[in-house]
Amino acid sequence: MPHKILITRPEPENAQTCQRLAEQGIIAVPLPMMSITPITDITEIAKIRSQVFNIDEYDYVIFVSKNAARAAAEWLDECWPMLPEKVYWIGIGQGTTQTLIAEGIPALSNPGHTSEDLLDWLKPIKMAGLKILIARGSEGRPTLGEKLSQRGAKVSYLSLYERKKPTYSAQTFVMLPDINKIWATSGESLQTLTEYTLALKKAWLDYPLFVPSQRVVQQAMEAGWKKVICADGADDFSLLKATELHTGRSNDR
């Protein structure tokens, strides 16, 4: 049975993922479960500009996503003709790290794909007194900042975009092509997907659901999903590898 995968990433990653899968003969059905929108509030924009101008005051700048990396790169280009030398730049996950490098930001390579993995990697470093800036969307997950603060770091947040729940009509779901698998690449996207699935009484809770981490596996199982597979990463390679391995040892739809 050919893969027919519902892709729930936000744009622009959704279209990029669908194109990569299509090139491999896989049917990819785009349905973002999160929208990324620029911050337009004048006060917030002024705050971002001020933080970026003073980014050389930080010891570490951590980027939680490719969207955060791209948005920060635009601001850094505007405010810093040359990047400050004494800042360590870190992306969570290989996709974010590679995005930073592609944007000319010399990000440190680190193992793992999650905030928890990064915290383990940083354990040998004495955090007391270090200044850390976390580049993210507004109202992002607080775990990373809280844990670093507990270790004595002085944590600030650089909120670069807003994350919003997309609005779809029932007709949108009626018009979707058939699918037999689902990729949910974040806990927030999974929550929105679950809400639509339950509200519209879709049978998707029984479909194989591929997620990036054990934390999201637990979230999915608690929400009622029956077949949840951890891909150990939110990037296309990890998700596709997990999909192929799972399909090879099962007889799913």
QUIZI-V197693 format. One record per residue. RES is the residue in three letters. NEAR is the number of other ideal C-beta (glycine too) atoms within 12 Angstrom. Layout:
res=RES near=NEAR
res=RES near=NEAR
This chain:
res=MET near=16
res=PRO near=20
res=HIS near=33
res=LYS near=28
res=ILE near=45
res=LEU near=41
res=ILE near=42
res=THR near=47
res=ARG near=44
res=PRO near=37
res=GLU near=22
res=PRO near=18
res=GLU near=35
res=ASN near=32
res=ALA near=18
res=GLN near=22
res=THR near=36
res=CYS near=29
res=GLN near=17
res=ARG near=22
res=LEU near=31
res=ALA near=21
res=GLU near=13
res=GLN near=19
res=GLY near=12
res=ILE near=29
res=ILE near=22
res=ALA near=35
res=VAL near=30
res=PRO near=29
res=LEU near=36
res=PRO near=36
res=MET near=37
res=MET near=32
res=SER near=27
res=ILE near=33
res=THR near=21
res=PRO near=22
res=ILE near=26
res=THR near=12
res=ASP near=15
res=ILE near=10
res=THR near=11
res=GLU near=20
res=ILE near=20
res=ALA near=13
res=LYS near=21
res=ILE near=35
res=ARG near=22
res=SER near=17
res=GLN near=28
res=VAL near=33
res=PHE near=19
res=ASN near=21
res=ILE near=33
res=ASP near=21
res=GLU near=20
res=TYR near=29
res=ASP near=28
res=TYR near=34
res=VAL near=45
res=ILE near=46
res=PHE near=46
res=VAL near=44
res=SER near=43
res=LYS near=43
res=ASN near=40
res=ALA near=44
res=ALA near=40
res=ARG near=32
res=ALA near=35
res=ALA near=43
res=ALA near=31
res=GLU near=23
res=TRP near=35
res=LEU near=36
res=ASP near=17
res=GLU near=16
res=CYS near=22
res=TRP near=23
res=PRO near=9
res=MET near=13
res=LEU near=25
res=PRO near=23
res=GLU near=11
res=LYS near=14
res=VAL near=30
res=TYR near=29
res=TRP near=37
res=ILE near=40
res=GLY near=44
res=ILE near=46
res=GLY near=41
res=GLN near=30
res=GLY near=34
res=THR near=42
res=THR near=34
res=GLN near=21
res=THR near=32
res=LEU near=38
res=ILE near=22
res=ALA near=17
res=GLU near=26
res=GLY near=20
res=ILE near=35
res=PRO near=21
res=ALA near=35
res=LEU near=25
res=SER near=19
res=ASN near=29
res=PRO near=19
res=GLY near=27
res=HIS near=36
res=THR near=37
res=SER near=38
res=GLU near=24
res=ASP near=27
res=LEU near=36
res=LEU near=28
res=ASP near=17
res=TRP near=25
res=LEU near=29
res=LYS near=15
res=PRO near=9
res=ILE near=23
res=LYS near=13
res=MET near=23
res=ALA near=15
res=GLY near=15
res=LEU near=25
res=LYS near=27
res=ILE near=38
res=LEU near=40
res=ILE near=39
res=ALA near=48
res=ARG near=40
res=GLY near=34
res=SER near=27
res=GLU near=14
res=GLY near=32
res=ARG near=28
res=PRO near=17
res=THR near=24
res=LEU near=35
res=GLY near=30
res=GLU near=18
res=LYS near=25
res=LEU near=34
res=SER near=23
res=GLN near=15
res=ARG near=22
res=GLY near=16
res=ALA near=28
res=LYS near=21
res=VAL near=30
res=SER near=29
res=TYR near=32
res=LEU near=38
res=SER near=31
res=LEU near=39
res=TYR near=35
res=GLU near=23
res=ARG near=32
res=LYS near=21
res=LYS near=22
res=PRO near=26
res=THR near=13
res=TYR near=24
res=SER near=13
res=ALA near=14
res=GLN near=9
res=THR near=17
res=PHE near=23
res=VAL near=12
res=MET near=12
res=LEU near=26
res=PRO near=18
res=ASP near=20
res=ILE near=32
res=ASN near=29
res=LYS near=40
res=ILE near=45
res=TRP near=49
res=ALA near=45
res=THR near=43
res=SER near=39
res=GLY near=32
res=GLU near=36
res=SER near=39
res=LEU near=39
res=GLN near=26
res=THR near=29
res=LEU near=43
res=THR near=32
res=GLU near=21
res=TYR near=31
res=THR near=32
res=LEU near=17
res=ALA near=15
res=LEU near=20
res=LYS near=11
res=LYS near=26
res=ALA near=17
res=TRP near=37
res=LEU near=24
res=ASP near=18
res=TYR near=32
res=PRO near=38
res=LEU near=42
res=PHE near=44
res=VAL near=43
res=PRO near=44
res=SER near=36
res=GLN near=22
res=ARG near=26
res=VAL near=40
res=VAL near=26
res=GLN near=16
res=GLN near=27
res=ALA near=36
res=MET near=21
res=GLU near=15
res=ALA near=25
res=GLY near=20
res=TRP near=31
res=LYS near=18
res=LYS near=27
res=VAL near=34
res=ILE near=36
res=CYS near=31
res=ALA near=35
res=ASP near=28
res=GLY near=31
res=ALA near=44
res=ASP near=32
res=ASP near=36
res=PHE near=23
res=SER near=29
res=LEU near=43
res=LEU near=30
res=LYS near=19
res=ALA near=34
res=THR near=38
res=GLU near=23
res=LEU near=18
res=HIS near=27
res=THR near=25
res=GLY near=12
res=ARG near=12
res=SER near=18
res=ASN near=11
res=ASP near=25
res=ARG near=20
